[in-house]
């Protein structure tokens, strides 16, 4: 009888060990998004990107009015990867619209996209924020339920004002001149230094025309 009682905790301990091993070895490994592919498809200029109800700014005034916060910020690579997007921490260098108290502080830019082990389903021709680059960002704050208790970082979470490249402009002297064959799958690491994952040269002219106008307004010299 006593032997039977002793066997119960032993069985429980063995079951816990098996479950722990199962969880350990069945857990999904972290995703290295630099090795994930981005599909070259869609365009600003030929109507093949469906943006549903997303308001795409077509003028400098429109972009400014849509944004709650406009900043120059640096992305150093501090990022959390989730299946529904990227949470990228950037350091604010200058504030053009919004609270000046944010200068020198970190905020979190929530890049909405679908993340798979070997594929990034981005919106249209967008490329996620690139490490060790400065950006001009047009942002709106993330809304939470009023009763929810937020962490300090959650209080500083922002979405780009649109799901397009017209919310995040990489600050660099060079301009992209190369486009890619439609339907190509290109690893994110190979898109370093590019601004658009596009197959249309017209997209580049549209994007840089808009970008240069913004840089001139805010006195940004790459």
N, C-alpha and C positions, 0 to 999 in steps of 0.2 A: 504493500500500500504506500509506504513512504517513498519507495523508488518511483512510483507513478507521479507523486506530487513533485518530486525533484525534476522529473522529466519535462514538466510543463514550462518552467522558465527557460530551460535549455532549448526547447522547441521554439519558443518565442524569440530568443536571441538569435537562433539560426535563421528564422524567417526574416528578422530585421536585417541581418547581414546580407541575405540574398537580395532583399529589396534595395538596400543601399548600393550593392554592386550593379543591379539592374539600372537604377537611376543614373549612376555614375557613367556607365558605358552606353546608355541609350540617349543621354542628353545631347542636344545638338551642339556641335562645335561652334565657336564664334566665327562670324562671317568676315572675311577680309574683303571689303568692298572694292579695294583696288583691283582685285582679280575678277570682279563681276563685270559682265558685259552690258553695254548700253546699245540699244537698237537704233540704227539711223533710219528715221522715218518721220514724216510730217514736215510742215513748213509754216512759217508765218505768212508767207506771201501767196500761196496757191490754194489756201482754204482747206488743206488736208488735216489740220489740227482741230479737234473738236474741244472747245473749252466750256461747253455747257453755259452756265450762268456767270462765268468768271468775267469780270470787267477788265479788259485789257486796256491799259492807258495808251492813248495815241498821241498825247501831247505832254509836254513838260508840266503844265499846270494840272493836268489830270493825274499824273503820277504823284505830284506833291500833295494834292488834296486827298487822295486815297490813303496816304500814309499817316499813321499816328506818330511814327518815329523815323527820322532819316539820319543816318550816321555813316561815318567812315569807320570801319572796323577791321581788325586783323584776325584771320583764322589761322591758328598755329597747329591745328590737327587734333585738338581735344574734342572727341566726338563719341556719342553713344549710338549704336546701330540697333534699330528695332525693325520688326517686319513691316511696319507701316510708315517708316520714315527714318530720317537722320536727325539727331539732336546735337547740333554743332555749337560749341561755345566760342564766342568771339569776344575780343577785347575792344571796347569802344575808344576810338582815338579822337574823334570830333563829332559834335552833335549839330546838325543843321535844322532839325525840327524835333522838338521834344525837350526832355529835362537835361540840362547841362550837368546835373549831378551824376549822370551815367559815364562821363568821361573818365577813363581809366578803369572802369568796372567791366565785369563780364556779363554778357547776356547770352541767352540760348536761342539760336535760330532753328526753328522746326521746319525741316525740308520734307514736304509731304511726297512720298513715293512708295512703291512697293518693293521690298527687298527680298530676294530669293537667294539661295546658296550660290548661284552662278549668274544671276541676272538682276539688273536694276530696271524696274519699270518706271522710267521718268516721264514727266509731262512734256510731250513734244520734243523740242530741241535743247532742253535744259541740261546743264552739267552741274552736279553738286559742287558746293564750295570746295576750293582746292587749297591744300595745306600750304602754309607760309605765303599767303597772298592777302593783300588788302582789298576791301570791297566797299563800294558805295551801296548801302542797303536801304530799301524802302520797306518798312515793316508795320505790322499791326499786332496788337497784343493778343495772346491766346486767352480765350474766355473760359472760365471755370465756374462751377456752381457756386453761388454766394456762400453757402454753408460749408464749403470745403476748406479745410485748413491747408494752406499752401506753404511749401518750403520757400526759402529765399530765392532759389534758382527758378522755381515755378512762377514766382512773382515777376520774373524777368524773361519769360518765354514769349517769343514773337514768331508770327508767320510772315513770310514775304507777302506783299499785298496782292500778288497774283501768282499763279502757278506757271509763270513764264520767266525767261531770262531778263525781262524788263523790270525786275525787282532787285536784282543783285548784279552789279557791274564790277567785274574784276578790274582793279586799277593797275594797268601795265602799259608800257610804252608801245609794245608791239601789237599789231592787229592781225587777227586770223585771216588768212587768204585762202586756205585750203578747205574744200568741202569733201564729203565722203560719199561713196556709192550707196544709193538707197538700198536698204535691206541688210547692210553690213552689221555685224556684231563686233563692237570694239571694247576691249577691257578699259575700265575707267583709268587705269594707270597710264594708258597710251593717249589719253585725252588731256594730260597735264599740259598747260600752256594754251589750250584752246578755250574758246568762249561759248561756242555753239556746236552741238552734235547735229549738224544739218547737211542736207544734200543740195541745198539751193544757195547760190551766190547772192541772190536777192535778199535772203535773210541777213547776211552779213552787212550789207549796205543799210538795211533798215535798223539793225541793232546798233551799229556803230554811229549812225546818224543820231539816234536817240541818246546813246551814251555820251557822245561828244557834247551835245547840248547840255546835258546834266553836269558834266565835268566843268564846262565853262561857267554855268550858273553858280556852282559851289566853289569855284576857284581851285579845282583839283588839277594838279599837274603830275602826270604819271612819272 
